[in-house]
Amino acid sequence: MTHSLHRVGSKDTFEDDYVLISRPAMGINHVGCAPRIKRTLEIIFEEGPTNLGSLTTQENLTMGLDPQELIAKTEDNSPVMCCFHERQKLVNVLKLLKEEEIGLSTIISGPIDNVRSICEEVGLKPHSANLSLGVHGN
Protein backbone atom coordinates (compact mmCIF):
# COMPACT_ATOMS: atom_id res chain seq x y z
CA MET A 1 0.00 0.00 0.00
CA THR A 2 1.10 3.55 -0.53
CA HIS A 3 1.12 5.98 2.33
CA SER A 4 -2.35 7.52 2.72
CA LEU A 5 -4.51 4.44 2.51
CA HIS A 6 -4.70 2.83 5.92
CA ARG A 7 -6.88 -0.25 5.64
CA VAL A 8 -7.53 -3.32 7.70
CA GLY A 9 -8.33 -6.56 5.93
CA SER A 10 -7.04 -8.98 3.39
CA LYS A 11 -5.52 -7.72 0.15
CA ASP A 12 -8.52 -8.71 -1.95
CA THR A 13 -10.78 -6.40 0.09
CA PHE A 14 -8.93 -3.30 -1.10
CA GLU A 15 -7.43 -4.38 -4.42
CA ASP A 16 -9.45 -1.78 -6.35
CA ASP A 17 -9.50 1.04 -3.77
CA TYR A 18 -7.64 4.20 -4.74
CA VAL A 19 -7.31 7.44 -2.81
CA LEU A 20 -6.49 10.67 -4.63
CA ILE A 21 -5.33 13.74 -2.71
CA SER A 22 -4.52 16.88 -4.65
CA ARG A 23 -3.59 20.35 -3.49
CA PRO A 24 -1.39 23.30 -4.26
CA ALA A 25 1.97 23.68 -2.58
CA MET A 26 1.47 26.33 0.10
CA GLY A 27 3.88 29.22 -0.35
CA ILE A 28 4.84 28.03 -3.83
CA ASN A 29 1.83 27.91 -6.16
CA HIS A 30 -1.30 28.31 -4.04
CA VAL A 31 -1.99 31.99 -4.75
CA GLY A 32 -4.56 32.23 -7.53
CA CYS A 33 -4.94 28.49 -8.06
CA ALA A 34 -8.64 28.17 -7.07
CA PRO A 35 -9.58 27.80 -10.78
CA ARG A 36 -7.19 24.83 -11.09
CA ILE A 37 -8.62 23.21 -7.95
CA LYS A 38 -12.15 23.80 -9.24
CA ARG A 39 -11.24 22.18 -12.56
CA THR A 40 -9.75 19.21 -10.71
CA LEU A 41 -13.03 18.81 -8.83
CA GLU A 42 -15.03 19.06 -12.06
CA ILE A 43 -12.93 16.32 -13.65
CA ILE A 44 -13.33 14.09 -10.60
CA PHE A 45 -17.10 14.67 -10.38
CA GLU A 46 -17.49 14.01 -14.13
CA GLU A 47 -15.81 10.62 -13.63
CA GLY A 48 -17.81 9.75 -10.51
CA PRO A 49 -15.79 9.17 -7.34
CA THR A 50 -16.93 6.63 -4.78
CA ASN A 51 -16.65 9.36 -2.16
CA LEU A 52 -15.17 12.84 -1.83
CA GLY A 53 -14.71 14.80 1.38
CA SER A 54 -14.44 18.52 1.93
CA LEU A 55 -12.62 20.32 4.71
CA THR A 56 -14.35 23.49 3.45
CA THR A 57 -17.93 22.28 4.00
CA GLN A 58 -17.14 19.47 6.52
CA GLU A 59 -19.18 17.07 4.38
CA ASN A 60 -18.67 14.20 1.99
CA LEU A 61 -20.70 12.68 -0.82
CA THR A 62 -22.25 10.05 1.42
CA MET A 63 -23.48 12.87 3.72
CA GLY A 64 -25.09 14.75 0.84
CA LEU A 65 -22.28 17.04 -0.28
CA ASP A 66 -23.45 19.17 -3.21
CA PRO A 67 -20.66 19.13 -5.84
CA GLN A 68 -21.63 22.52 -7.30
CA GLU A 69 -21.72 24.12 -3.85
CA LEU A 70 -18.28 22.72 -3.06
CA ILE A 71 -16.85 23.97 -6.35
CA ALA A 72 -18.33 27.43 -5.70
CA LYS A 73 -16.72 27.56 -2.22
CA THR A 74 -13.30 26.37 -3.37
CA GLU A 75 -10.43 28.68 -2.43
CA ASP A 76 -6.73 28.87 -3.28
CA ASN A 77 -5.76 26.51 -0.45
CA SER A 78 -8.61 23.97 -0.73
CA PRO A 79 -7.44 20.35 -0.77
CA VAL A 80 -9.11 17.69 -2.90
CA MET A 81 -9.61 14.31 -1.20
CA CYS A 82 -11.50 11.49 -2.86
CA CYS A 83 -11.54 7.79 -3.51
CA PHE A 84 -12.38 5.54 -6.41
CA HIS A 85 -13.27 1.86 -6.47
CA GLU A 86 -12.69 1.51 -10.19
CA ARG A 87 -9.20 1.65 -11.66
CA GLN A 88 -10.33 3.08 -15.00
CA LYS A 89 -12.00 6.08 -13.37
CA LEU A 90 -8.73 7.00 -11.68
CA VAL A 91 -6.83 6.50 -14.95
CA ASN A 92 -9.29 8.81 -16.74
CA VAL A 93 -8.94 11.51 -14.06
CA LEU A 94 -5.15 11.39 -14.10
CA LYS A 95 -5.03 11.52 -17.90
CA LEU A 96 -7.14 14.69 -17.93
CA LEU A 97 -5.19 16.33 -15.10
CA LYS A 98 -1.98 15.65 -17.01
CA GLU A 99 -3.42 16.67 -20.39
CA GLU A 100 -4.76 19.95 -19.00
CA GLU A 101 -1.52 20.59 -17.08
CA ILE A 102 -3.41 21.35 -13.85
CA GLY A 103 -0.13 21.54 -11.92
CA LEU A 104 -1.26 20.54 -8.42
CA SER A 105 0.61 18.14 -6.16
CA THR A 106 -1.21 14.82 -6.40
CA ILE A 107 -0.94 11.71 -4.26
CA ILE A 108 -2.38 8.38 -5.31
CA SER A 109 -2.73 5.62 -2.76
CA GLY A 110 -3.55 2.00 -3.36
CA PRO A 111 -1.76 -1.30 -3.85
CA ILE A 112 1.71 -0.18 -4.97
CA ASP A 113 1.92 -2.43 -8.03
CA ASN A 114 -1.46 -1.12 -9.20
CA VAL A 115 -0.45 2.50 -8.61
CA ARG A 116 2.82 2.03 -10.51
CA SER A 117 0.92 0.40 -13.40
CA ILE A 118 -1.57 3.28 -13.52
CA CYS A 119 1.21 5.87 -13.52
CA GLU A 120 2.97 4.05 -16.35
CA GLU A 121 -0.27 3.86 -18.36
CA VAL A 122 -0.93 7.58 -17.88
CA GLY A 123 2.67 8.57 -18.56
CA LEU A 124 3.45 9.83 -15.08
CA LYS A 125 6.63 9.14 -13.17
CA PRO A 126 6.16 8.87 -9.40
CA HIS A 127 8.83 10.73 -7.51
CA SER A 128 8.37 8.83 -4.25
CA ALA A 129 6.49 5.98 -2.60
CA ASN A 130 5.77 4.94 0.95
CA LEU A 131 5.18 1.26 1.41
CA SER A 132 3.20 -0.50 4.09
CA LEU A 133 5.03 -3.61 5.13
CA GLY A 134 2.03 -5.66 6.06
CA VAL A 135 -1.69 -6.19 5.95
CA HIS A 136 -3.56 -6.31 9.24
CA GLY A 137 -6.70 -8.28 9.92
CA ASN A 138 -8.11 -11.19 7.97
C-alpha positions, 0 to 999 in steps of 0.5 A: 500500500502507498502511504495515505490508505490505511486499511484493515483486511485482506488484500482482496478487500482493497485491491481496487481502492484508490485514494487521490489527494490533490492540493497546491503547494502552500507558499509556492503555487497556491496563490490564484490556483482556485480555478485549477482546484475547481477544474480538478473537482469538475474532472473528478465529479465528471468521472464519478468518485466513490466518495469525496470529502471537503474540509471546506464544508465538513461534508462528503458525498455520502453525507449529501455534499453538493458538488456545485456548492463545493466547487463554488466555495473552493479557495486557493488553499482547498485540498481535494480528497477522494476515492475511487473503487474503479481503476479506470476512473482513476486512470481517466482523471489522471489523464485529464489532469496531465493533459490539461496541465493542472499543476497541483501536487497529487498523491495516489494511494492503493496497492503499490503495483497497481499505482505504478501500473496506472502511472505508467499507463498515464505517462506519469513518473512517481517521484516517491512511494511509501510502502506499508510492510504488512496487511492487518486483519483477515 
